[in-house]
């Protein structure tokens, strides 16, 4: 497993420490989970930015359009 060192503000460290104690997870576990979540969200944003224009080109503009298209599968 790789190691990452980063600098955070004292305030963020205090919040992290409090959450670590409350959740009984290590600060490393909390930071790892937050990073994983952030990276998934960023991947979703990139995927959405790529797919929305394709969907719109096919006349899919709303959630209802999506559900109709999926119903055709």
mmJSON file of the N, C-alpha and C atoms, coordinates in Angstrom:
{"data_MODEL":{"atom_site":{
"group_PDB":["ATOM","ATOM","ATOM","ATOM","ATOM","ATOM","ATOM","ATOM","ATOM","ATOM","ATOM","ATOM","ATOM","ATOM","ATOM","ATOM","ATOM","ATOM","ATOM","ATOM","ATOM","ATOM","ATOM","ATOM","ATOM","ATOM","ATOM","ATOM","ATOM","ATOM","ATOM","ATOM","ATOM","ATOM","ATOM","ATOM","ATOM","ATOM","ATOM","ATOM","ATOM","ATOM","ATOM","ATOM","ATOM","ATOM","ATOM","ATOM","ATOM","ATOM","ATOM","ATOM","ATOM","ATOM","ATOM","ATOM","ATOM","ATOM","ATOM","ATOM","ATOM","ATOM","ATOM","ATOM","ATOM","ATOM","ATOM","ATOM","ATOM","ATOM","ATOM","ATOM","ATOM","ATOM","ATOM","ATOM","ATOM","ATOM","ATOM","ATOM","ATOM","ATOM","ATOM","ATOM","ATOM","ATOM","ATOM","ATOM","ATOM","ATOM","ATOM","ATOM","ATOM","ATOM","ATOM","ATOM","ATOM","ATOM","ATOM","ATOM","ATOM","ATOM","ATOM","ATOM","ATOM","ATOM","ATOM","ATOM","ATOM","ATOM","ATOM","ATOM","ATOM","ATOM","ATOM","ATOM","ATOM","ATOM","ATOM","ATOM","ATOM","ATOM","ATOM","ATOM","ATOM","ATOM","ATOM","ATOM","ATOM","ATOM","ATOM","ATOM","ATOM","ATOM","ATOM","ATOM","ATOM","ATOM","ATOM","ATOM","ATOM","ATOM","ATOM","ATOM","ATOM","ATOM","ATOM","ATOM","ATOM","ATOM","ATOM","ATOM","ATOM","ATOM","ATOM","ATOM","ATOM","ATOM","ATOM","ATOM","ATOM","ATOM","ATOM","ATOM","ATOM","ATOM","ATOM","ATOM","ATOM","ATOM","ATOM","ATOM","ATOM","ATOM","ATOM","ATOM","ATOM","ATOM","ATOM","ATOM","ATOM","ATOM","ATOM","ATOM","ATOM","ATOM","ATOM","ATOM","ATOM","ATOM","ATOM","ATOM","ATOM","ATOM","ATOM","ATOM","ATOM","ATOM","ATOM","ATOM","ATOM","ATOM","ATOM","ATOM","ATOM","ATOM","ATOM","ATOM","ATOM","ATOM","ATOM","ATOM","ATOM","ATOM","ATOM","ATOM","ATOM","ATOM","ATOM"],
"id":[1,2,3,4,5,6,7,8,9,10,11,12,13,14,15,16,17,18,19,20,21,22,23,24,25,26,27,28,29,30,31,32,33,34,35,36,37,38,39,40,41,42,43,44,45,46,47,48,49,50,51,52,53,54,55,56,57,58,59,60,61,62,63,64,65,66,67,68,69,70,71,72,73,74,75,76,77,78,79,80,81,82,83,84,85,86,87,88,89,90,91,92,93,94,95,96,97,98,99,100,101,102,103,104,105,106,107,108,109,110,111,112,113,114,115,116,117,118,119,120,121,122,123,124,125,126,127,128,129,130,131,132,133,134,135,136,137,138,139,140,141,142,143,144,145,146,147,148,149,150,151,152,153,154,155,156,157,158,159,160,161,162,163,164,165,166,167,168,169,170,171,172,173,174,175,176,177,178,179,180,181,182,183,184,185,186,187,188,189,190,191,192,193,194,195,196,197,198,199,200,201,202,203,204,205,206,207,208,209,210,211,212,213,214,215,216,217,218,219],
"type_symbol":["N","C","C","N","C","C","N","C","C","N","C","C","N","C","C","N","C","C","N","C","C","N","C","C","N","C","C","N","C","C","N","C","C","N","C","C","N","C","C","N","C","C","N","C","C","N","C","C","N","C","C","N","C","C","N","C","C","N","C","C","N","C","C","N","C","C","N","C","C","N","C","C","N","C","C","N","C","C","N","C","C","N","C","C","N","C","C","N","C","C","N","C","C","N","C","C","N","C","C","N","C","C","N","C","C","N","C","C","N","C","C","N","C","C","N","C","C","N","C","C","N","C","C","N","C","C","N","C","C","N","C","C","N","C","C","N","C","C","N","C","C","N","C","C","N","C","C","N","C","C","N","C","C","N","C","C","N","C","C","N","C","C","N","C","C","N","C","C","N","C","C","N","C","C","N","C","C","N","C","C","N","C","C","N","C","C","N","C","C","N","C","C","N","C","C","N","C","C","N","C","C","N","C","C","N","C","C","N","C","C","N","C","C","N","C","C","N","C","C"],
"label_atom_id":["N","CA","C","N","CA","C","N","CA","C","N","CA","C","N","CA","C","N","CA","C","N","CA","C","N","CA","C","N","CA","C","N","CA","C","N","CA","C","N","CA","C","N","CA","C","N","CA","C","N","CA","C","N","CA","C","N","CA","C","N","CA","C","N","CA","C","N","CA","C","N","CA","C","N","CA","C","N","CA","C","N","CA","C","N","CA","C","N","CA","C","N","CA","C","N","CA","C","N","CA","C","N","CA","C","N","CA","C","N","CA","C","N","CA","C","N","CA","C","N","CA","C","N","CA","C","N","CA","C","N","CA","C","N","CA","C","N","CA","C","N","CA","C","N","CA","C","N","CA","C","N","CA","C","N","CA","C","N","CA","C","N","CA","C","N","CA","C","N","CA","C","N","CA","C","N","CA","C","N","CA","C","N","CA","C","N","CA","C","N","CA","C","N","CA","C","N","CA","C","N","CA","C","N","CA","C","N","CA","C","N","CA","C","N","CA","C","N","CA","C","N","CA","C","N","CA","C","N","CA","C","N","CA","C","N","CA","C","N","CA","C","N","CA","C","N","CA","C","N","CA","C","N","CA","C"],
"label_alt_id":[null,null,null,null,null,null,null,null,null,null,null,null,null,null,null,null,null,null,null,null,null,null,null,null,null,null,null,null,null,null,null,null,null,null,null,null,null,null,null,null,null,null,null,null,null,null,null,null,null,null,null,null,null,null,null,null,null,null,null,null,null,null,null,null,null,null,null,null,null,null,null,null,null,null,null,null,null,null,null,null,null,null,null,null,null,null,null,null,null,null,null,null,null,null,null,null,null,null,null,null,null,null,null,null,null,null,null,null,null,null,null,null,null,null,null,null,null,null,null,null,null,null,null,null,null,null,null,null,null,null,null,null,null,null,null,null,null,null,null,null,null,null,null,null,null,null,null,null,null,null,null,null,null,null,null,null,null,null,null,null,null,null,null,null,null,null,null,null,null,null,null,null,null,null,null,null,null,null,null,null,null,null,null,null,null,null,null,null,null,null,null,null,null,null,null,null,null,null,null,null,null,null,null,null,null,null,null,null,null,null,null,null,null,null,null,null,null,null,null],
"label_comp_id":["UNK","UNK","UNK","UNK","UNK","UNK","UNK","UNK","UNK","UNK","UNK","UNK","UNK","UNK","UNK","UNK","UNK","UNK","UNK","UNK","UNK","UNK","UNK","UNK","UNK","UNK","UNK","UNK","UNK","UNK","UNK","UNK","UNK","UNK","UNK","UNK","UNK","UNK","UNK","UNK","UNK","UNK","UNK","UNK","UNK","UNK","UNK","UNK","UNK","UNK","UNK","UNK","UNK","UNK","UNK","UNK","UNK","UNK","UNK","UNK","UNK","UNK","UNK","UNK","UNK","UNK","UNK","UNK","UNK","UNK","UNK","UNK","UNK","UNK","UNK","UNK","UNK","UNK","UNK","UNK","UNK","UNK","UNK","UNK","UNK","UNK","UNK","UNK","UNK","UNK","UNK","UNK","UNK","UNK","UNK","UNK","UNK","UNK","UNK","UNK","UNK","UNK","UNK","UNK","UNK","UNK","UNK","UNK","UNK","UNK","UNK","UNK","UNK","UNK","UNK","UNK","UNK","UNK","UNK","UNK","UNK","UNK","UNK","UNK","UNK","UNK","UNK","UNK","UNK","UNK","UNK","UNK","UNK","UNK","UNK","UNK","UNK","UNK","UNK","UNK","UNK","UNK","UNK","UNK","UNK","UNK","UNK","UNK","UNK","UNK","UNK","UNK","UNK","UNK","UNK","UNK","UNK","UNK","UNK","UNK","UNK","UNK","UNK","UNK","UNK","UNK","UNK","UNK","UNK","UNK","UNK","UNK","UNK","UNK","UNK","UNK","UNK","UNK","UNK","UNK","UNK","UNK","UNK","UNK","UNK","UNK","UNK","UNK","UNK","UNK","UNK","UNK","UNK","UNK","UNK","UNK","UNK","UNK","UNK","UNK","UNK","UNK","UNK","UNK","UNK","UNK","UNK","UNK","UNK","UNK","UNK","UNK","UNK","UNK","UNK","UNK","UNK","UNK","UNK"],
"label_asym_id":["A","A","A","A","A","A","A","A","A","A","A","A","A","A","A","A","A","A","A","A","A","A","A","A","A","A","A","A","A","A","A","A","A","A","A","A","A","A","A","A","A","A","A","A","A","A","A","A","A","A","A","A","A","A","A","A","A","A","A","A","A","A","A","A","A","A","A","A","A","A","A","A","A","A","A","A","A","A","A","A","A","A","A","A","A","A","A","A","A","A","A","A","A","A","A","A","A","A","A","A","A","A","A","A","A","A","A","A","A","A","A","A","A","A","A","A","A","A","A","A","A","A","A","A","A","A","A","A","A","A","A","A","A","A","A","A","A","A","A","A","A","A","A","A","A","A","A","A","A","A","A","A","A","A","A","A","A","A","A","A","A","A","A","A","A","A","A","A","A","A","A","A","A","A","A","A","A","A","A","A","A","A","A","A","A","A","A","A","A","A","A","A","A","A","A","A","A","A","A","A","A","A","A","A","A","A","A","A","A","A","A","A","A","A","A","A","A","A","A"],
"label_entity_id":["1","1","1","1","1","1","1","1","1","1","1","1","1","1","1","1","1","1","1","1","1","1","1","1","1","1","1","1","1","1","1","1","1","1","1","1","1","1","1","1","1","1","1","1","1","1","1","1","1","1","1","1","1","1","1","1","1","1","1","1","1","1","1","1","1","1","1","1","1","1","1","1","1","1","1","1","1","1","1","1","1","1","1","1","1","1","1","1","1","1","1","1","1","1","1","1","1","1","1","1","1","1","1","1","1","1","1","1","1","1","1","1","1","1","1","1","1","1","1","1","1","1","1","1","1","1","1","1","1","1","1","1","1","1","1","1","1","1","1","1","1","1","1","1","1","1","1","1","1","1","1","1","1","1","1","1","1","1","1","1","1","1","1","1","1","1","1","1","1","1","1","1","1","1","1","1","1","1","1","1","1","1","1","1","1","1","1","1","1","1","1","1","1","1","1","1","1","1","1","1","1","1","1","1","1","1","1","1","1","1","1","1","1","1","1","1","1","1","1"],
"label_seq_id":[1,1,1,2,2,2,3,3,3,4,4,4,5,5,5,6,6,6,7,7,7,8,8,8,9,9,9,10,10,10,11,11,11,12,12,12,13,13,13,14,14,14,15,15,15,16,16,16,17,17,17,18,18,18,19,19,19,20,20,20,21,21,21,22,22,22,23,23,23,24,24,24,25,25,25,26,26,26,27,27,27,28,28,28,29,29,29,30,30,30,31,31,31,32,32,32,33,33,33,34,34,34,35,35,35,36,36,36,37,37,37,38,38,38,39,39,39,40,40,40,41,41,41,42,42,42,43,43,43,44,44,44,45,45,45,46,46,46,47,47,47,48,48,48,49,49,49,50,50,50,51,51,51,52,52,52,53,53,53,54,54,54,55,55,55,56,56,56,57,57,57,58,58,58,59,59,59,60,60,60,61,61,61,62,62,62,63,63,63,64,64,64,65,65,65,66,66,66,67,67,67,68,68,68,69,69,69,70,70,70,71,71,71,72,72,72,73,73,73],
"pdbx_PDB_ins_code":[null,null,null,null,null,null,null,null,null,null,null,null,null,null,null,null,null,null,null,null,null,null,null,null,null,null,null,null,null,null,null,null,null,null,null,null,null,null,null,null,null,null,null,null,null,null,null,null,null,null,null,null,null,null,null,null,null,null,null,null,null,null,null,null,null,null,null,null,null,null,null,null,null,null,null,null,null,null,null,null,null,null,null,null,null,null,null,null,null,null,null,null,null,null,null,null,null,null,null,null,null,null,null,null,null,null,null,null,null,null,null,null,null,null,null,null,null,null,null,null,null,null,null,null,null,null,null,null,null,null,null,null,null,null,null,null,null,null,null,null,null,null,null,null,null,null,null,null,null,null,null,null,null,null,null,null,null,null,null,null,null,null,null,null,null,null,null,null,null,null,null,null,null,null,null,null,null,null,null,null,null,null,null,null,null,null,null,null,null,null,null,null,null,null,null,null,null,null,null,null,null,null,null,null,null,null,null,null,null,null,null,null,null,null,null,null,null,null,null],
"Cartn_x":[0.858,0.0,0.898,0.562,1.339,1.012,1.908,1.723,1.624,0.69,0.5,0.616,1.422,1.557,0.955,0.108,-0.464,-0.578,-0.632,-0.762,-2.212,-2.746,-4.103,-4.088,-5.108,-5.178,-5.398,-5.069,-5.303,-6.785,-7.63,-9.076,-9.565,-9.073,-9.472,-8.966,-7.756,-7.205,-8.055,-8.514,-9.347,-10.681,-11.28,-12.535,-12.317,-11.212,-10.882,-10.672,-9.997,-9.761,-11.082,-11.976,-13.281,-14.096,-14.106,-14.867,-14.243,-12.932,-12.237,-12.657,-12.706,-13.105,-14.572,-15.426,-16.861,-17.183,-16.493,-16.798,-15.946,-14.941,-13.993,-13.271,-13.049,-12.233,-10.977,-9.902,-8.667,-8.775,-7.957,-7.922,-7.54,-6.656,-6.271,-7.456,-8.24,-9.411,-10.415,-10.635,-11.568,-11.066,-9.789,-9.214,-9.256,-8.954,-8.985,-10.399,-11.382,-12.778,-13.222,-12.816,-13.182,-12.552,-11.297,-10.632,-11.295,-11.62,-12.291,-13.632,-14.383,-15.68,-15.506,-14.541,-14.271,-13.914,-13.041,-12.625,-13.787,-14.669,-15.858,-16.767,-16.964,-17.814,-17.212,-15.896,-15.246,-15.361,-15.224,-15.375,-16.8,-17.765,-19.162,-19.406,-18.835,-18.991,-18.4,-17.211,-16.596,-17.433,-17.921,-18.75,-20.035,-20.642,-21.871,-21.623,-20.518,-20.189,-20.004,-19.512,-19.319,-20.636,-21.477,-22.676,-23.875,-23.986,-25.148,-25.284,-24.216,-24.375,-24.804,-24.308,-24.715,-26.197,-26.643,-28.057,-28.932,-28.528,-29.315,-29.398,-28.332,-28.334,-29.362,-29.71,-30.703,-32.077,-32.221,-33.512,-33.811,-32.801,-32.984,-32.557,-33.554,-33.279,-33.751,-34.639,-35.211,-35.088,-35.358,-35.377,-36.42,-37.548,-38.611,-38.134,-37.362,-36.792,-35.865,-35.089,-34.181,-34.972,-36.007,-36.808,-37.495,-37.979,-38.599,-37.567,-36.364,-35.319,-34.918,-34.858,-34.51,-35.617,-36.844,-37.979,-37.969,-37.286,-37.217,-36.179,-35.398,-34.333,-34.891],
"Cartn_y":[-1.177,0.0,1.233,2.202,3.438,4.357,5.287,6.273,7.649,8.446,9.818,10.731,11.759,12.74,14.038,14.658,15.931,16.848,18.12,19.131,19.582,19.67,20.159,21.215,22.044,23.089,22.464,23.211,22.737,22.482,23.345,23.187,21.887,21.585,20.347,19.14,19.238,18.144,17.909,18.983,18.848,18.17,18.586,17.958,16.481,16.196,14.817,13.985,14.563,13.88,13.583,14.566,14.378,13.294,13.327,12.309,10.941,10.898,9.637,9.02,9.83,9.338,8.913,9.72,9.421,8.166,7.973,6.838,5.612,5.81,4.734,4.21,5.135,4.843,5.698,5.185,5.966,7.17,8.15,9.326,8.899,7.941,7.437,6.797,6.001,5.37,6.422,7.44,8.501,9.264,9.597,10.327,9.469,8.181,7.265,7.182,7.04,6.957,8.25,9.381,10.673,10.826,10.425,10.503,9.589,8.374,7.445,8.008,8.56,9.144,10.316,11.179,12.327,11.865,10.88,10.402,9.777,9.067,8.503,9.613,10.649,11.778,12.472,12.694,13.355,12.502,11.19,10.287,10.364,10.409,10.524,11.832,12.931,14.22,14.186,13.565,13.464,12.596,11.483,10.587,11.275,11.991,12.722,13.78,14.502,15.533,14.924,13.704,13.02,12.476,11.955,11.263,12.173,13.269,14.149,14.638,15.125,15.556,14.418,13.214,12.057,11.773,11.816,11.551,12.629,13.879,14.965,14.861,14.397,14.216,13.165,12.273,11.234,11.616,12.863,13.334,12.964,12.552,12.196,13.406,14.093,15.327,15.308,14.415,14.392,12.995,12.89,11.575,10.675,11.254,10.468,9.891,10.683,10.183,8.993,9.09,7.997,6.745,6.9,5.728,5.109,5.938,5.409,4.639,5.197,4.525,3.207,3.19,1.948,0.923,1.393,0.485,-0.225,0.361,-0.236,-1.349,-1.526,-2.547,-3.942],
"Cartn_z":[0.0,0.0,0.0,-0.831,-0.925,0.254,0.498,1.557,0.93,1.43,0.967,2.174,2.043,3.105,2.603,3.419,3.018,4.213,3.914,4.958,4.999,6.214,6.407,7.503,7.493,8.515,9.889,10.91,12.275,12.508,11.928,12.099,11.463,10.255,9.589,10.365,10.883,11.682,12.923,13.552,14.747,14.393,13.275,12.845,12.534,11.869,11.526,12.787,13.747,15.026,15.742,15.752,16.401,15.707,14.377,13.631,13.809,13.871,14.093,15.427,16.449,17.767,17.77,17.136,17.139,16.334,15.227,14.349,14.648,15.495,15.825,14.591,13.664,12.484,12.578,12.033,12.073,11.149,11.41,10.536,9.129,9.007,7.686,6.976,7.708,7.1,6.62,7.447,7.065,5.84,5.824,4.694,3.431,3.553,2.411,1.84,2.738,2.309,1.615,2.169,1.571,0.187,0.044,-1.251,-2.268,-1.849,-2.762,-3.222,-2.294,-2.628,-3.596,-3.32,-4.182,-5.599,-5.702,-7.018,-7.781,-7.092,-7.762,-8.268,-7.468,-7.878,-9.093,-9.081,-10.211,-11.476,-11.328,-12.477,-13.014,-12.127,-12.535,-13.278,-12.798,-13.476,-14.886,-15.016,-16.345,-17.276,-16.762,-17.561,-17.987,-17.055,-17.368,-18.437,-18.318,-19.307,-20.689,-20.743,-22.021,-22.575,-21.689,-22.156,-22.402,-21.688,-21.856,-23.297,-23.92,-25.314,-26.24,-25.999,-26.817,-26.633,-25.378,-25.101,-25.737,-25.597,-26.166,-27.681,-28.308,-29.763,-30.183,-29.255,-29.539,-29.001,-28.549,-28.067,-26.632,-25.906,-24.495,-23.67,-23.089,-22.365,-20.914,-20.568,-19.224,-18.629,-17.335,-16.691,-17.338,-17.683,-18.315,-19.642,-20.397,-21.656,-21.393,-20.34,-19.978,-19.648,-18.817,-18.427,-19.621,-20.539,-21.768,-22.58,-22.725,-23.5,-22.85,-21.535,-20.839,-20.949,-21.003,-21.148,-22.475,-23.469,-24.804,-24.883,-23.832,-23.865,-23.798],
"occupancy":[1.0,1.0,1.0,1.0,1.0,1.0,1.0,1.0,1.0,1.0,1.0,1.0,1.0,1.0,1.0,1.0,1.0,1.0,1.0,1.0,1.0,1.0,1.0,1.0,1.0,1.0,1.0,1.0,1.0,1.0,1.0,1.0,1.0,1.0,1.0,1.0,1.0,1.0,1.0,1.0,1.0,1.0,1.0,1.0,1.0,1.0,1.0,1.0,1.0,1.0,1.0,1.0,1.0,1.0,1.0,1.0,1.0,1.0,1.0,1.0,1.0,1.0,1.0,1.0,1.0,1.0,1.0,1.0,1.0,1.0,1.0,1.0,1.0,1.0,1.0,1.0,1.0,1.0,1.0,1.0,1.0,1.0,1.0,1.0,1.0,1.0,1.0,1.0,1.0,1.0,1.0,1.0,1.0,1.0,1.0,1.0,1.0,1.0,1.0,1.0,1.0,1.0,1.0,1.0,1.0,1.0,1.0,1.0,1.0,1.0,1.0,1.0,1.0,1.0,1.0,1.0,1.0,1.0,1.0,1.0,1.0,1.0,1.0,1.0,1.0,1.0,1.0,1.0,1.0,1.0,1.0,1.0,1.0,1.0,1.0,1.0,1.0,1.0,1.0,1.0,1.0,1.0,1.0,1.0,1.0,1.0,1.0,1.0,1.0,1.0,1.0,1.0,1.0,1.0,1.0,1.0,1.0,1.0,1.0,1.0,1.0,1.0,1.0,1.0,1.0,1.0,1.0,1.0,1.0,1.0,1.0,1.0,1.0,1.0,1.0,1.0,1.0,1.0,1.0,1.0,1.0,1.0,1.0,1.0,1.0,1.0,1.0,1.0,1.0,1.0,1.0,1.0,1.0,1.0,1.0,1.0,1.0,1.0,1.0,1.0,1.0,1.0,1.0,1.0,1.0,1.0,1.0,1.0,1.0,1.0,1.0,1.0,1.0,1.0,1.0,1.0,1.0,1.0,1.0],
"B_iso_or_equiv":[0.0,0.0,0.0,0.0,0.0,0.0,0.0,0.0,0.0,0.0,0.0,0.0,0.0,0.0,0.0,0.0,0.0,0.0,0.0,0.0,0.0,0.0,0.0,0.0,0.0,0.0,0.0,0.0,0.0,0.0,0.0,0.0,0.0,0.0,0.0,0.0,0.0,0.0,0.0,0.0,0.0,0.0,0.0,0.0,0.0,0.0,0.0,0.0,0.0,0.0,0.0,0.0,0.0,0.0,0.0,0.0,0.0,0.0,0.0,0.0,0.0,0.0,0.0,0.0,0.0,0.0,0.0,0.0,0.0,0.0,0.0,0.0,0.0,0.0,0.0,0.0,0.0,0.0,0.0,0.0,0.0,0.0,0.0,0.0,0.0,0.0,0.0,0.0,0.0,0.0,0.0,0.0,0.0,0.0,0.0,0.0,0.0,0.0,0.0,0.0,0.0,0.0,0.0,0.0,0.0,0.0,0.0,0.0,0.0,0.0,0.0,0.0,0.0,0.0,0.0,0.0,0.0,0.0,0.0,0.0,0.0,0.0,0.0,0.0,0.0,0.0,0.0,0.0,0.0,0.0,0.0,0.0,0.0,0.0,0.0,0.0,0.0,0.0,0.0,0.0,0.0,0.0,0.0,0.0,0.0,0.0,0.0,0.0,0.0,0.0,0.0,0.0,0.0,0.0,0.0,0.0,0.0,0.0,0.0,0.0,0.0,0.0,0.0,0.0,0.0,0.0,0.0,0.0,0.0,0.0,0.0,0.0,0.0,0.0,0.0,0.0,0.0,0.0,0.0,0.0,0.0,0.0,0.0,0.0,0.0,0.0,0.0,0.0,0.0,0.0,0.0,0.0,0.0,0.0,0.0,0.0,0.0,0.0,0.0,0.0,0.0,0.0,0.0,0.0,0.0,0.0,0.0,0.0,0.0,0.0,0.0,0.0,0.0,0.0,0.0,0.0,0.0,0.0,0.0],
"pdbx_formal_charge":[null,null,null,null,null,null,null,null,null,null,null,null,null,null,null,null,null,null,null,null,null,null,null,null,null,null,null,null,null,null,null,null,null,null,null,null,null,null,null,null,null,null,null,null,null,null,null,null,null,null,null,null,null,null,null,null,null,null,null,null,null,null,null,null,null,null,null,null,null,null,null,null,null,null,null,null,null,null,null,null,null,null,null,null,null,null,null,null,null,null,null,null,null,null,null,null,null,null,null,null,null,null,null,null,null,null,null,null,null,null,null,null,null,null,null,null,null,null,null,null,null,null,null,null,null,null,null,null,null,null,null,null,null,null,null,null,null,null,null,null,null,null,null,null,null,null,null,null,null,null,null,null,null,null,null,null,null,null,null,null,null,null,null,null,null,null,null,null,null,null,null,null,null,null,null,null,null,null,null,null,null,null,null,null,null,null,null,null,null,null,null,null,null,null,null,null,null,null,null,null,null,null,null,null,null,null,null,null,null,null,null,null,null,null,null,null,null,null,null],
"auth_seq_id":[1,1,1,2,2,2,3,3,3,4,4,4,5,5,5,6,6,6,7,7,7,8,8,8,9,9,9,10,10,10,11,11,11,12,12,12,13,13,13,14,14,14,15,15,15,16,16,16,17,17,17,18,18,18,19,19,19,20,20,20,21,21,21,22,22,22,23,23,23,24,24,24,25,25,25,26,26,26,27,27,27,28,28,28,29,29,29,30,30,30,31,31,31,32,32,32,33,33,33,34,34,34,35,35,35,36,36,36,37,37,37,38,38,38,39,39,39,40,40,40,41,41,41,42,42,42,43,43,43,44,44,44,45,45,45,46,46,46,47,47,47,48,48,48,49,49,49,50,50,50,51,51,51,52,52,52,53,53,53,54,54,54,55,55,55,56,56,56,57,57,57,58,58,58,59,59,59,60,60,60,61,61,61,62,62,62,63,63,63,64,64,64,65,65,65,66,66,66,67,67,67,68,68,68,69,69,69,70,70,70,71,71,71,72,72,72,73,73,73],
"auth_comp_id":["UNK","UNK","UNK","UNK","UNK","UNK","UNK","UNK","UNK","UNK","UNK","UNK","UNK","UNK","UNK","UNK","UNK","UNK","UNK","UNK","UNK","UNK","UNK","UNK","UNK","UNK","UNK","UNK","UNK","UNK","UNK","UNK","UNK","UNK","UNK","UNK","UNK","UNK","UNK","UNK","UNK","UNK","UNK","UNK","UNK","UNK","UNK","UNK","UNK","UNK","UNK","UNK","UNK","UNK","UNK","UNK","UNK","UNK","UNK","UNK","UNK","UNK","UNK","UNK","UNK","UNK","UNK","UNK","UNK","UNK","UNK","UNK","UNK","UNK","UNK","UNK","UNK","UNK","UNK","UNK","UNK","UNK","UNK","UNK","UNK","UNK","UNK","UNK","UNK","UNK","UNK","UNK","UNK","UNK","UNK","UNK","UNK","UNK","UNK","UNK","UNK","UNK","UNK","UNK","UNK","UNK","UNK","UNK","UNK","UNK","UNK","UNK","UNK","UNK","UNK","UNK","UNK","UNK","UNK","UNK","UNK","UNK","UNK","UNK","UNK","UNK","UNK","UNK","UNK","UNK","UNK","UNK","UNK","UNK","UNK","UNK","UNK","UNK","UNK","UNK","UNK","UNK","UNK","UNK","UNK","UNK","UNK","UNK","UNK","UNK","UNK","UNK","UNK","UNK","UNK","UNK","UNK","UNK","UNK","UNK","UNK","UNK","UNK","UNK","UNK","UNK","UNK","UNK","UNK","UNK","UNK","UNK","UNK","UNK","UNK","UNK","UNK","UNK","UNK","UNK","UNK","UNK","UNK","UNK","UNK","UNK","UNK","UNK","UNK","UNK","UNK","UNK","UNK","UNK","UNK","UNK","UNK","UNK","UNK","UNK","UNK","UNK","UNK","UNK","UNK","UNK","UNK","UNK","UNK","UNK","UNK","UNK","UNK","UNK","UNK","UNK","UNK","UNK","UNK"],
"auth_asym_id":["A","A","A","A","A","A","A","A","A","A","A","A","A","A","A","A","A","A","A","A","A","A","A","A","A","A","A","A","A","A","A","A","A","A","A","A","A","A","A","A","A","A","A","A","A","A","A","A","A","A","A","A","A","A","A","A","A","A","A","A","A","A","A","A","A","A","A","A","A","A","A","A","A","A","A","A","A","A","A","A","A","A","A","A","A","A","A","A","A","A","A","A","A","A","A","A","A","A","A","A","A","A","A","A","A","A","A","A","A","A","A","A","A","A","A","A","A","A","A","A","A","A","A","A","A","A","A","A","A","A","A","A","A","A","A","A","A","A","A","A","A","A","A","A","A","A","A","A","A","A","A","A","A","A","A","A","A","A","A","A","A","A","A","A","A","A","A","A","A","A","A","A","A","A","A","A","A","A","A","A","A","A","A","A","A","A","A","A","A","A","A","A","A","A","A","A","A","A","A","A","A","A","A","A","A","A","A","A","A","A","A","A","A","A","A","A","A","A","A"],
"auth_atom_id":["N","CA","C","N","CA","C","N","CA","C","N","CA","C","N","CA","C","N","CA","C","N","CA","C","N","CA","C","N","CA","C","N","CA","C","N","CA","C","N","CA","C","N","CA","C","N","CA","C","N","CA","C","N","CA","C","N","CA","C","N","CA","C","N","CA","C","N","CA","C","N","CA","C","N","CA","C","N","CA","C","N","CA","C","N","CA","C","N","CA","C","N","CA","C","N","CA","C","N","CA","C","N","CA","C","N","CA","C","N","CA","C","N","CA","C","N","CA","C","N","CA","C","N","CA","C","N","CA","C","N","CA","C","N","CA","C","N","CA","C","N","CA","C","N","CA","C","N","CA","C","N","CA","C","N","CA","C","N","CA","C","N","CA","C","N","CA","C","N","CA","C","N","CA","C","N","CA","C","N","CA","C","N","CA","C","N","CA","C","N","CA","C","N","CA","C","N","CA","C","N","CA","C","N","CA","C","N","CA","C","N","CA","C","N","CA","C","N","CA","C","N","CA","C","N","CA","C","N","CA","C","N","CA","C","N","CA","C","N","CA","C","N","CA","C","N","CA","C","N","CA","C","N","CA","C"],
"pdbx_PDB_model_num":[1,1,1,1,1,1,1,1,1,1,1,1,1,1,1,1,1,1,1,1,1,1,1,1,1,1,1,1,1,1,1,1,1,1,1,1,1,1,1,1,1,1,1,1,1,1,1,1,1,1,1,1,1,1,1,1,1,1,1,1,1,1,1,1,1,1,1,1,1,1,1,1,1,1,1,1,1,1,1,1,1,1,1,1,1,1,1,1,1,1,1,1,1,1,1,1,1,1,1,1,1,1,1,1,1,1,1,1,1,1,1,1,1,1,1,1,1,1,1,1,1,1,1,1,1,1,1,1,1,1,1,1,1,1,1,1,1,1,1,1,1,1,1,1,1,1,1,1,1,1,1,1,1,1,1,1,1,1,1,1,1,1,1,1,1,1,1,1,1,1,1,1,1,1,1,1,1,1,1,1,1,1,1,1,1,1,1,1,1,1,1,1,1,1,1,1,1,1,1,1,1,1,1,1,1,1,1,1,1,1,1,1,1,1,1,1,1,1,1]
}}}
